[in-house]
Amino acid sequence: MNLALFDLDHTLIPLDSDYEWGQFLVRIGAVDADEFARRNAAFYAQYEAGKLDPVEYLEFALGTLAQFPRRQLDAWHRQFMDEVVRPGIRPAALDLLARHRDAGDEVVIITATNRFVTAPIAQALGVTNLIAAEPVETPEGEITGKLHGIPTSGPGKVMHTNEWLSAQGKTLSSFERSYFYSDSQNDIPLLSAVSHPVATNPNALLKAHAQAQGWPILSLFE
């Protein structure tokens, strides 16, 4: 059995789920449109430039979630899935996941986006293993606005992957082949740690790095 790790945003889906969730909240009038859109766009520009402070962004995103009861958030998320996410799911991404599953591989999504936003997306993609940024919740399941532990981005993806494997008594070297599919230069640490990195729908910085390293380049959305 091999290990197949996947980034989510712009890798398996042709959008940034965290950014789109924020835009969705603006559209439905849940947050102040001007202020939220300004901050959301600024964080997204930082992400695109590779300069995002992940803790600052995650606690902004989780702080927004903490303003609302969990029952309301879950209802909005179902609407978000129907209106934004499911229309963007492409057959090529589903086929790639299916090929790994059919080969008996362990399939995992590892994303810098928080679990509230991404768990239903992983489910829609048919992936049960999800490593994501973890919001602190009350015993009743309400989101507090705080982040639990280290962000699942950059080098943090390597740490969280190793911790997830260790909990199963495994390491990356337990697998004959370990794949990681990602679109972003932010994921170079984990791409460099696996045996089979795949630059998937890569941005310009990752594409240049992949070409220099001789990594395969895959396009799922053209």
C-alpha positions in Angstrom: 0.0 0.0 0.0 1.2 3.5 -0.9 0.4 6.9 0.6 -1.3 9.6 -1.4 -1.5 13.0 0.2 -3.4 15.8 -1.4 -3.6 19.5 -0.8 -7.2 20.8 -1.3 -7.6 24.3 -2.6 -6.5 24.8 -6.2 -5.3 21.2 -6.2 -8.4 19.0 -5.9 -10.9 21.9 -6.3 -10.4 24.9 -8.6 -11.0 27.4 -5.9 -9.8 28.5 -2.5 -12.4 27.2 -0.1 -11.5 29.5 2.8 -11.6 32.6 0.6 -14.8 31.5 -1.1 -16.4 30.8 2.3 -15.6 34.4 3.3 -17.1 35.7 0.1 -20.2 33.6 0.7 -20.7 35.1 4.2 -20.5 38.6 2.5 -23.1 37.6 -0.1 -25.6 36.3 2.4 -25.2 39.4 4.6 -23.8 37.6 7.6 -20.8 39.9 7.9 -20.1 43.5 7.2 -19.4 43.4 3.5 -16.9 46.2 3.1 -14.7 45.4 6.1 -14.7 41.7 5.7 -14.1 41.7 2.0 -11.2 44.1 2.5 -9.5 41.9 5.1 -10.3 38.7 3.3 -8.8 40.1 0.0 -5.7 41.3 1.9 -5.1 37.9 3.5 -5.6 36.2 0.1 -3.1 38.5 -1.5 -0.6 37.7 1.2 -1.2 33.9 0.6 -0.6 34.3 -3.1 2.6 36.1 -2.4 3.7 33.4 0.1 3.7 36.0 3.0 0.7 35.0 4.9 0.9 34.7 8.7 -1.1 31.5 9.2 -2.0 32.0 12.8 -3.2 35.6 12.2 -5.3 34.5 9.3 -6.8 31.4 11.0 -7.7 33.3 14.1 -9.4 36.0 11.8 -11.3 33.2 10.0 -12.2 31.3 13.2 -13.1 34.5 15.0 -15.7 35.1 12.3 -17.1 31.7 12.8 -17.3 32.2 16.6 -19.8 35.0 16.1 -22.5 32.5 15.1 -24.2 29.5 16.7 -22.9 26.2 15.3 -26.4 25.2 14.1 -26.5 28.4 12.0 -23.0 27.8 10.7 -23.8 24.2 9.6 -26.9 25.4 7.8 -24.9 28.0 5.9 -22.2 25.5 5.1 -24.8 23.2 3.5 -25.8 26.1 1.3 -22.2 26.9 0.6 -21.5 23.3 -0.6 -24.6 23.4 -2.9 -23.9 26.8 -4.4 -20.1 27.1 -4.5 -18.2 23.8 -3.9 -20.1 21.0 -5.6 -20.4 22.9 -8.9 -16.6 23.3 -8.9 -15.8 19.6 -8.3 -14.2 18.3 -11.5 -14.3 14.7 -12.9 -10.5 14.7 -13.3 -10.0 15.3 -9.6 -12.4 12.5 -8.7 -10.8 10.2 -11.2 -7.3 10.8 -9.7 -8.6 10.1 -6.2 -10.3 7.0 -7.5 -7.2 5.7 -9.1 -5.3 5.9 -5.8 -8.2 4.3 -3.9 -8.5 1.5 -6.4 -4.8 0.8 -6.1 -5.3 0.3 -2.4 -3.4 3.5 -1.4 -4.0 5.4 1.8 -5.6 8.7 0.6 -5.4 11.8 2.8 -6.3 15.4 2.3 -4.0 17.8 4.2 -5.0 21.4 4.0 -4.1 24.7 5.7 -7.8 25.6 5.8 -9.7 24.9 9.0 -11.7 21.7 9.5 -15.1 23.4 9.7 -14.8 24.6 6.2 -13.0 21.5 4.7 -14.6 18.5 6.4 -17.7 18.5 4.2 -15.6 19.1 1.1 -13.4 16.1 1.9 -16.6 14.1 2.4 -18.0 15.2 -1.0 -14.7 14.1 -2.6 -15.0 10.7 -0.9 -12.0 11.1 1.3 -12.3 10.1 4.9 -8.8 11.0 6.1 -8.5 14.8 6.7 -5.6 16.7 8.3 -6.7 20.4 8.7 -6.3 23.4 11.0 -8.2 22.6 14.1 -10.6 25.1 15.7 -10.9 25.1 19.5 -14.5 24.1 20.3 -16.5 24.2 23.5 -17.8 20.8 24.8 -21.1 21.6 23.0 -19.3 21.9 19.7 -19.4 25.7 19.4 -16.3 27.4 17.8 -14.4 29.6 20.2 -12.4 31.5 17.6 -9.0 30.1 18.7 -6.7 27.7 16.8 -5.6 24.4 18.4 -1.9 23.7 18.0 0.3 24.5 15.1 -1.1 25.6 11.7 -1.2 22.9 9.0 0.7 25.0 6.5 4.3 25.1 5.2 6.6 23.1 7.5 3.5 22.5 9.7 2.2 20.1 7.0 5.3 17.9 7.4 4.9 17.9 11.2 1.2 17.1 11.1 1.7 14.4 8.5 4.3 12.8 10.7 2.1 13.0 13.7 -0.8 11.5 11.9 1.3 8.6 10.6 2.9 8.1 14.0 -0.5 7.7 15.6 -0.9 4.6 13.3 2.6 3.3 14.1 3.9 4.4 10.7 6.3 6.9 9.0 6.7 8.1 5.5 9.3 5.4 5.0 6.7 2.7 5.9 5.3 3.2 2.3 7.0 2.0 -0.9 5.8 5.2 -2.5 4.5 8.4 -0.9 2.8 11.0 -3.1 1.9 14.6 -2.4 -0.1 16.6 -4.9 -0.1 20.4 -4.4 -0.4 23.7 -6.3 1.6 26.0 -4.1 5.2 26.9 -3.3 4.0 27.0 0.3 3.9 23.2 0.2 7.5 22.7 -0.9 8.5 21.3 2.5 6.1 18.4 2.3 6.6 18.0 -1.4 10.3 17.6 -0.7 9.7 15.0 2.1 7.7 12.5 0.0 9.1 10.1 -2.5 6.8 11.2 -5.3 6.0 14.9 -5.3 3.5 16.1 -8.0 3.1 19.8 -8.8 -0.6 19.9 -9.5 -2.1 23.0 -11.2 1.0 24.7 -9.9 1.3 28.5 -9.5 4.3 30.1 -11.2 6.7 29.8 -8.2 5.9 26.1 -7.7 6.1 25.4 -11.4 9.6 26.9 -11.7 10.7 24.9 -8.6 9.2 21.7 -9.9 10.9 22.1 -13.3 14.2 22.8 -11.6 13.8 19.6 -9.5 12.5 17.5 -12.3 9.2 16.9 -10.5 6.2 15.9 -12.6 3.6 18.6 -13.3 -0.1 17.7 -13.5 -3.0 19.9 -14.7 -6.4 18.7 -13.6 -8.5 21.8 -14.6 -7.6 22.5 -18.2 
